């Protein structure tokens, strides 16, 4: 998508169906394919997750606004489809294995080395200690993720002061906050540091797309084939 639109604007077009593709699995192992264009409540760690009762800075992903002044041509749609397909598959393949990150406790800003993972069904995002099979500090269904915040896109004011105030500017550039629904409709959030700014951007873009995929799978009642890394 044109750089001026940014990741969130392109995601908006995808969610509204202006780019009429969806994620689907093929017979090729470990692949998610975008068809051609025009066609549990978390376990807690230490002081625990924070229930987010405050209003979001800019609201959730909807309501959504299209950009009628910059319509996407079929060529641009097809190019972007190919780029996203490659990016999402590479991200998912690595995330199933596990990616290092740093979990940031909201109560006092304490940092804990962790890794984030996706299960093979691409249904759950899990934050867990590395090299501890079966451990799970946070687990949230992908379809229940409400939004993904970054300082770069949303500003410091969207993040808890206890997290922001203990970080340098460069660290803030890698900061993410994931907001999601619990089993009974409560809104929870947690913060984490990605390793680089590039990884931050890839995480945001790919996870938003995979959230759509998870919602589509749930709506269809179909069980996804395991995604093999």
C-alpha positions as CSV (number, residue, x, y, z in Angstrom):
1,X,0.0,0.0,0.0
2,X,1.2,3.6,-0.5
3,X,3.4,4.6,2.4
4,X,1.3,7.7,3.1
5,X,-1.6,5.5,4.1
6,X,0.3,3.6,6.7
7,X,-0.3,0.1,8.0
8,X,-3.6,0.9,9.8
9,X,-5.2,2.5,6.7
10,X,-4.4,-0.6,4.6
11,X,-5.7,-2.9,7.4
12,X,-8.9,-0.8,7.3
13,X,-9.4,-1.5,3.6
14,X,-8.9,-5.2,4.2
15,X,-11.4,-5.4,7.0
16,X,-14.0,-3.5,5.1
17,X,-13.7,-5.8,2.1
18,X,-12.4,-3.1,-0.2
19,X,-9.7,-5.6,-0.9
20,X,-11.8,-8.7,-1.3
21,X,-9.5,-11.4,-0.3
22,X,-9.4,-13.5,2.8
23,X,-6.8,-15.8,4.4
24,X,-7.2,-19.5,3.5
25,X,-5.0,-22.6,3.7
26,X,-3.9,-24.6,0.8
27,X,-2.6,-28.1,0.4
28,X,0.9,-26.8,0.6
29,X,2.1,-27.4,4.2
30,X,2.6,-24.3,6.2
31,X,1.1,-21.8,3.8
32,X,-1.6,-19.2,4.1
33,X,-2.8,-17.9,0.7
34,X,-4.7,-14.7,0.0
35,X,-7.1,-15.3,-3.0
36,X,-6.7,-12.9,-5.9
37,X,-8.1,-9.4,-5.5
38,X,-11.7,-8.7,-6.5
39,X,-12.7,-12.0,-5.7
40,X,-9.3,-17.8,27.1
41,X,-9.0,-15.2,29.8
42,X,-5.3,-14.8,30.5
43,X,-3.2,-16.4,33.1
44,X,-1.3,-13.8,35.1
45,X,2.3,-13.2,35.6
46,X,3.4,-11.8,39.0
47,X,1.3,-8.7,39.5
48,X,-1.0,-9.8,36.7
49,X,-2.6,-8.3,33.7
50,X,-4.4,-5.0,33.9
51,X,-8.0,-4.8,33.1
52,X,-8.4,-1.8,30.8
53,X,-11.4,0.2,31.9
54,X,-10.3,3.5,30.3
55,X,-11.4,4.6,26.9
56,X,-9.0,3.7,24.1
57,X,-7.0,6.6,22.6
58,X,-8.5,6.4,19.2
59,X,-11.1,3.6,19.7
60,X,-10.8,0.1,18.4
61,X,-10.2,-0.8,14.8
62,X,-13.8,0.3,14.0
63,X,-15.6,2.5,13.1
64,X,-13.6,2.5,9.9
65,X,-13.2,5.2,7.2
66,X,-12.1,4.5,3.7
67,X,-10.0,6.8,1.5
68,X,-12.1,7.4,-1.6
69,X,-9.5,9.9,-2.9
70,X,-6.9,7.2,-3.2
71,X,-8.5,4.1,-4.7
72,X,-6.3,1.1,-5.1
73,X,-5.9,-0.1,-8.7
74,X,-6.0,-3.9,-9.4
75,X,-2.3,-3.8,-10.0
76,X,-1.6,-2.3,-6.6
77,X,-4.0,-4.7,-4.9
78,X,-2.3,-7.7,-6.6
79,X,1.2,-6.4,-5.7
80,X,0.2,-5.8,-2.1
81,X,-1.6,-9.2,-1.9
82,X,1.7,-10.9,-2.8
83,X,3.8,-8.8,-0.4
84,X,1.4,-9.5,2.5
85,X,1.1,-13.2,1.7
86,X,4.9,-13.6,1.8
87,X,5.2,-11.5,4.9
88,X,2.4,-13.2,6.9
89,X,3.6,-16.7,6.0
90,X,7.2,-15.9,7.1
91,X,5.9,-14.3,10.3
92,X,3.6,-17.2,11.2
93,X,6.2,-19.8,10.4
94,X,8.7,-18.2,12.9
95,X,6.0,-17.3,15.5
96,X,4.9,-20.9,15.7
97,X,8.5,-21.7,16.7
98,X,8.6,-18.7,19.1
99,X,10.1,-15.2,18.9
100,X,12.0,-13.5,21.7
101,X,10.4,-10.5,23.3
102,X,10.4,-8.6,26.7
103,X,7.2,-8.6,28.7
104,X,6.7,-5.3,30.7
105,X,4.8,-5.5,33.9
106,X,2.4,-2.6,34.0
107,X,2.4,-2.3,37.8
108,X,6.0,-1.1,38.0
109,X,7.7,-1.4,34.6
110,X,9.7,-4.5,35.5
111,X,10.9,-6.3,32.4
112,X,10.9,-10.1,32.0
113,X,12.6,-11.9,29.1
114,X,9.9,-14.0,27.3
115,X,8.9,-15.2,23.9
116,X,5.7,-14.8,22.0
117,X,4.3,-17.8,20.1
118,X,1.3,-18.7,18.0
119,X,-0.2,-22.2,18.2
120,X,-0.2,-24.3,15.1
121,X,-3.9,-23.5,14.5
122,X,-3.0,-19.8,14.5
123,X,-5.8,-19.3,17.0
124,X,-3.9,-18.1,20.1
125,X,-1.2,-15.6,20.9
126,X,0.9,-16.9,23.8
127,X,3.5,-15.1,25.9
128,X,5.7,-17.6,27.7
129,X,9.1,-18.1,29.2
130,X,11.6,-19.5,26.6
131,X,12.7,-23.1,26.8
132,X,9.9,-24.0,29.2
133,X,7.6,-26.4,27.4
134,X,4.0,-26.0,28.4
135,X,4.5,-22.8,30.2
136,X,2.1,-20.0,29.5
137,X,2.0,-16.6,31.3
138,X,-0.5,-15.0,28.9
139,X,-2.7,-16.7,26.4
140,X,-5.3,-14.8,24.4
141,X,-7.4,-15.9,21.4
142,X,-6.5,-14.1,18.2
143,X,-10.1,-13.4,17.4
144,X,-10.5,-11.6,20.7
145,X,-7.7,-9.1,20.1
146,X,-9.2,-5.7,20.0
147,X,-6.3,-3.6,19.0
148,X,-2.5,-3.4,18.9
149,X,-0.9,-0.1,19.9
150,X,2.6,1.3,19.2
151,X,4.1,4.6,20.3
152,X,5.1,5.2,16.7
153,X,1.4,5.0,15.5
154,X,-0.5,6.1,18.6
155,X,1.7,8.2,20.9
156,X,2.9,7.8,24.4
157,X,-0.4,8.9,26.0
158,X,-2.0,5.6,25.0
159,X,0.4,3.7,27.2
160,X,0.5,3.3,31.0
161,X,2.8,5.9,32.6
162,X,4.4,3.2,34.7
163,X,5.6,1.6,31.5
164,X,6.6,4.7,29.5
165,X,8.4,6.6,32.2
166,X,11.1,3.9,32.6
167,X,12.0,3.7,29.0
168,X,14.3,5.6,26.7
169,X,13.0,7.1,23.5
170,X,14.6,4.3,21.5
171,X,13.0,1.6,23.7
172,X,9.6,3.3,23.4
173,X,10.0,2.9,19.6
174,X,9.9,-0.9,20.1
175,X,7.0,-0.9,22.6
176,X,3.7,-2.6,21.8
177,X,0.4,-2.9,23.8
178,X,-2.1,-5.7,22.9
179,X,-5.7,-5.2,24.1
180,X,-8.1,-8.1,24.1
181,X,-11.4,-9.4,25.5
182,X,-11.5,-11.9,28.4
183,X,-13.9,-14.8,28.7
184,X,-16.6,-12.6,30.2
185,X,-16.2,-9.5,28.1
186,X,-13.6,-7.7,30.3
187,X,-11.0,-5.8,28.4
188,X,-7.4,-6.7,29.3
189,X,-4.1,-5.4,28.0
190,X,-0.4,-6.2,28.3
191,X,2.8,-4.5,27.1
192,X,5.8,-6.0,25.4
193,X,9.0,-4.9,23.7
194,X,9.9,-6.2,20.3
195,X,13.6,-6.6,19.4
196,X,13.8,-4.0,16.7
197,X,11.6,-1.3,15.1
198,X,11.3,-3.4,12.0
199,X,10.1,-6.4,14.1
200,X,7.6,-4.1,15.7
201,X,6.1,-3.1,12.3
202,X,6.0,-6.7,11.1
203,X,4.3,-7.8,14.3
204,X,1.6,-5.2,14.0
205,X,0.9,-5.7,10.3
206,X,0.9,-9.5,10.4
207,X,-1.0,-9.9,13.7
208,X,-3.8,-7.7,12.4
209,X,-4.2,-9.8,9.3
210,X,-4.0,-13.1,11.3
211,X,-6.7,-11.7,13.6
212,X,-9.0,-11.4,10.6
213,X,-8.1,-15.0,9.6
214,X,-8.9,-16.3,13.1
215,X,-12.3,-14.5,13.1
216,X,-13.1,-15.9,9.6
217,X,-12.2,-19.4,10.7
218,X,-14.4,-19.1,13.8
219,X,-17.3,-17.7,11.8
220,X,-17.1,-20.5,9.3
221,X,-17.0,-23.2,12.0
222,X,-14.0,-24.8,10.2
223,X,-11.0,-26.0,12.1
224,X,-7.7,-24.8,10.5
225,X,-5.1,-27.3,9.5
226,X,-2.0,-27.1,11.7
227,X,0.4,-24.6,10.4
228,X,3.8,-26.3,10.2
229,X,6.9,-24.1,10.6
